Amino acid sequence: MDPGIRQMTRLYALAVFFVVTLAGARAQTTDAGRQPFLVHCVGCHGDDGTGGGHGPDIVNVDHPRSVSKDAVRDLILKGIPGAGMPAFQIPIDQADAIAAYVMVLKGASAGGPAAARQAVPGDPLEGEAFFAGKGGCTSCHEVRGRGGVLGPDLSNVGDEQTLAQIKQALVDPGGAQPSGGGRRSSGGPSYRAVTVHLRNGETIRGIAKNESAFDLQLLGVDGKLYLLVKDQVASVISEKSLMPKVEATPAELRDLLAYLSRLSMNPNATFTDPTAKFKMSNVVGTGGGVSVSDVARPKIGSWPTYHGNESGNRFSQLNQINTSNVGQLAPKWMFTIGAPSGGGPPKVGVPSWSGLEVTPIVVDGVMYVTSVNEAYALDARSGREIWHYSRPRSLGLAGDAAGGINRGVAILGDRVFMVTDNAHLIALHRLTGQLLWDAKMADSQENYGATSAPLVVNDLVISGVSGGDEGIRGFLDAYKASTGEHVWRFWTVPAPGEPGSETWVGRAIEHGCASTWLTGTYDPETNLLYWPTGNPCPDYNGDQRKGDNLYSSSMLALDPRTGKLRWYYQFSPHDLYDWDATETPMLVDAEFRGSPRKLLVQANRNGFFYVLDRLTGKVLLAEPFVKKVTWASAIGPDGRPMRLPPNDTCSMDSATNWPSTAFNPGTGLFYVMASEKCSAFSKNDQQWEAGQSFYGGGSHRVPGTVPRQFLRALDLQTGKIAWELPQVGEASTASGILATAGGLVFYGDNNGAFVAVNGKDGKPLWHFNTSQRWRASPMTFMLDGNQYIGVAVGTTILTFRLP
């Protein structure tokens, strides 16, 4: 035997002995949890935690329900009602012991703690250089967001695999491969190398990600994702491995093992040195896939953004489903997303989870949907899961973020972008779900959160934050899509002494809100970004914020390259009624009163329908679209409201909100779900506190009144109601609207039905009962010559198609 290999083998054996000894000692310290685990848990999860007759695998690090002992203990004591796990009424010290034992089982599954790997000999920095250089490993494997995706993500391989498994994968790839993946998870058999022969004579070599009796999802060596039905497949031949044996000297192999064994998602486990010869952060790029033009000018049949297009107009040119055949529309497939896990109970008054609010996006036959801190990629033809990314819900949040709201993703190149509940913006690989970068936008302990889909503008990803009833200072952020590097920030509440701060007289400017929680829009022709802002704080008490309170309840027009303000318009100066302007800022190119104009239209929560010149912000039209507007008689020629004396009998409340609107250029009609609601408002002297709301008062329904909702069609030229369709029962739906060139308008009604009406006159043409409450907006896409309608309702993604 070569002396170098003999020495390396001896050192390797000593390292393995050290790891095994440490793992044994750790198991001994938590042995007290084994007996109660066998009593309470074995019936569902098996005696080793890998799954039993009634419960899932709880030790698989690729599918973590919880990632810490405390989180496991909380799950034991609180249960997971949405997943069928009861809360256990046992002493807390016993729950702690069980949780410690579960963490030992997780460690055994993963091969032991990464800290013990520091004993592995070799230079990890040299190993990193070999991994990315001579070894060529980054062509297939990703580490911390950099590298290829054909092979497993190795970012956490030091925690997930034993030393023996890692070495086996290097010297004999066909015998075993590190599964890797960090916080990424993927359904079905992963990393099975295959050669697929199609019936048309084509041959594809790659990794079979998921396979059933009916379909095959294949990640090809060419970097493409193939979604095949079995009728297309002639044969599937398994291969030993796509990974070649590592060609390395004994010293290189030793250093490579030292590097891989130390890889961990634990931020305290890093070893990278600023003077290293190679830095993984230098490997960047968004690859191929979805181009900037694909987003700015979507192909007919795709739905690549939250609104379907960057204009915010949920109107589709698809007309295969139309007024003559919509009665034949039928469900095609469904995908159920369970209640989100972890995070503990939200604050008092905030629902634990009210259902999905996501709008699916579809690109290249793949649908992307989200729940709080979770993203799924689905085969848009069948609803089959391709990949799933998740992280536990965050503790200690306030407001909407604590309620578990997430409205979707943005996409560019090889990346999918989404926000997390604790105000992070993350990038995932669109083919695998692997985490590529994670940017912290704000401190969630200061009441910041994030709930809505980001917006891609050229090579930037732009995102706002939530917390607009909890006393944050609102802002809008832009990040490089490739790296997550922060580019600019626009503060929606000026700091004391800055221009605009004179519109805040009093101490409330410190926690003025004006959050940016709904996705904005973008005009590529004029290169202007439009973003709506929320109400000032405290919501109902203006005593400590006298003045107009810029830039709350406003529309902002920004330069997307720099974040500089080009113009603004404030819909509700000195708002005292929680009138967020966070309704979709829709961009319309149309003839308006005899001249072609570039317009921005919005049905605002203050009860007025606005048409603005989107180049200047000038108000061209402002008309009430609800009948109980009691705060202003009109919007004056200068764009400012002509206020009426305070009306304690009936103050208009929530004429509309964030659910999507639509405009059909063929009918010239703007569609909105309008609420007629009377409320009385009060104020108090509440002070700001972390973790608490900051309303400064409250509201209640005026006795004897009943909130009602109407689907209304507004004439763009006059703002007048062209037709309306009353909803049965009290106002309750939060459904958005979709309009199509087939002459249809789709929405969800108060009683759980998904409805299609004629866009010209509102005549109902079709409905499908779901018995669920609507909180999301529909969309449409086309695949293989078939038009689909997609929508989220309750906990389910539904799609519909003609027979």
Stockholm file with secondary structure:
# STOCKHOLM 1.0

chainA/1-803         MDPGIRQMTRLYALAVFFVVTLAGARAQTTDAGRQPFLVHCVGCHGDDGTGGGHGPDIVNVDHPRSVSKDAVRDLILKGIPGAGMPAFQIPIDQADAIAAYVMVLKGASAGGPAAARQAVPGDPLEGEAFFAGKGGCTSCHEVRGRGGVLGPDLSNVGDEQTLAQIKQALVDPGGAQPSGGGRRSSGGPSYRAVTVHLRNGETIRGIAKNESAFDLQLLGVDGKLYLLVKDQVASVISEKSLMPKVEATPAELRDLLAYLSRLSMNPNATFTDPTAKFKMSNVVGTGGGVSVSDVARPKIGSWPTYHGNESGNRFSQLNQINTSNVGQLAPKWMFTIGAPSGGGPPKVGVPSWSGLEVTPIVVDGVMYVTSVNEAYALDARSGREIWHYSRPRSLGLAGDAAGGINRGVAILGDRVFMVTDNAHLIALHRLTGQLLWDAKMADSQENYGATSAPLVVNDLVISGVSGGDEGIRGFLDAYKASTGEHVWRFWTVPAPGEPGSETWVGRAIEHGCASTWLTGTYDPETNLLYWPTGNPCPDYNGDQRKGDNLYSSSMLALDPRTGKLRWYYQFSPHDLYDWDATETPMLVDAEFRGSPRKLLVQANRNGFFYVLDRLTGKVLLAEPFVKKVTWASAIGPDGRPMRLPPNDTCSMDSATNWPSTAFNPGTGLFYVMASEKCSAFSKNDQQWEAGQSFYGGGSHRVPGTVPRQFLRALDLQTGKIAWELPQVGEASTASGILATAGGLVFYGDNNGAFVAVNGKDGKPLWHFNTSQRWRASPMTFMLDGNQYIGVAVGTTILTFRLP
#=GR chainA/1-803 SS CCHHHHHHHHHHHHHHHHHHHHHHHHHHHTGGGHHHHHHHTHHHHCTTSSCCSSSCCSSCTTSCSCSSHHHHHHHHHHCBGGGTBCCCCCCHHHHHHHHHHHHHHHHHHHTSCGGGGGGSCSCHHHHHHHHHTTTCGGGTCEETTEECSSSCCCTTHHHHSCHHHHHHHHHCTTTCCCCCCTTEECCSSCSEEEEEEETTSCEEEEEEEEECSSEEEEEETTSCEEEEEGGGEEEEEECSCSSCCCCCCHHHHHHHHHHHHTCCSCGGGCCCCTTCSCCGGGCCCCCSSBCHHHHHSCCTTCBCSTTSSTTCCCEECCCSSCTTTGGGCEEEEEEECCCCCCSCCCCTTSCSCCCCCCCCEEETTEEEEEETTEEEEEETTTCCEEEEEECCCCSSCCGGGTTTCCCCCEEEBTEEEEECTTSEEEEEETTTCCEEEEEECSCGGGTCBCCSCCEEETTEEEEECBCTTTTCBCEEEEEETTTCCEEEEEESSCCTTSTTGGGCBSGGGGGCBCCCCSCCEEETTTTEEEEECCCBSSSSCCTTSBSCCTTTTEEEEECTTTCCEEEEEESSTTCCSCCCCCSCCEEEEEEETTEEEEEEEEECTTSEEEEEETTTCCEEEEEESSSCCCSEEEECTTSCEEECCCCSSCEECCSCCSSCCEEETTTTEEEEEEEECEEEEEECCCCCCTTSCCCSEEEEECTTCCCEEEEEEEETTTCCEEEEEECSSSSCCCCCCEEETTSEEEEECTTSEEEEEETTTCCEEEEEECCSCCCSCCEEEEETTEEEEEEEETTEEEEEECC
#=GC SS_cons         CCHHHHHHHHHHHHHHHHHHHHHHHHHHHTGGGHHHHHHHTHHHHCTTSSCCSSSCCSSCTTSCSCSSHHHHHHHHHHCBGGGTBCCCCCCHHHHHHHHHHHHHHHHHHHTSCGGGGGGSCSCHHHHHHHHHTTTCGGGTCEETTEECSSSCCCTTHHHHSCHHHHHHHHHCTTTCCCCCCTTEECCSSCSEEEEEEETTSCEEEEEEEEECSSEEEEEETTSCEEEEEGGGEEEEEECSCSSCCCCCCHHHHHHHHHHHHTCCSCGGGCCCCTTCSCCGGGCCCCCSSBCHHHHHSCCTTCBCSTTSSTTCCCEECCCSSCTTTGGGCEEEEEEECCCCCCSCCCCTTSCSCCCCCCCCEEETTEEEEEETTEEEEEETTTCCEEEEEECCCCSSCCGGGTTTCCCCCEEEBTEEEEECTTSEEEEEETTTCCEEEEEECSCGGGTCBCCSCCEEETTEEEEECBCTTTTCBCEEEEEETTTCCEEEEEESSCCTTSTTGGGCBSGGGGGCBCCCCSCCEEETTTTEEEEECCCBSSSSCCTTSBSCCTTTTEEEEECTTTCCEEEEEESSTTCCSCCCCCSCCEEEEEEETTEEEEEEEEECTTSEEEEEETTTCCEEEEEESSSCCCSEEEECTTSCEEECCCCSSCEECCSCCSSCCEEETTTTEEEEEEEECEEEEEECCCCCCTTSCCCSEEEEECTTCCCEEEEEEEETTTCCEEEEEECSSSSCCCCCCEEETTSEEEEECTTSEEEEEETTTCCEEEEEECCSCCCSCCEEEEETTEEEEEEEETTEEEEEECC
//
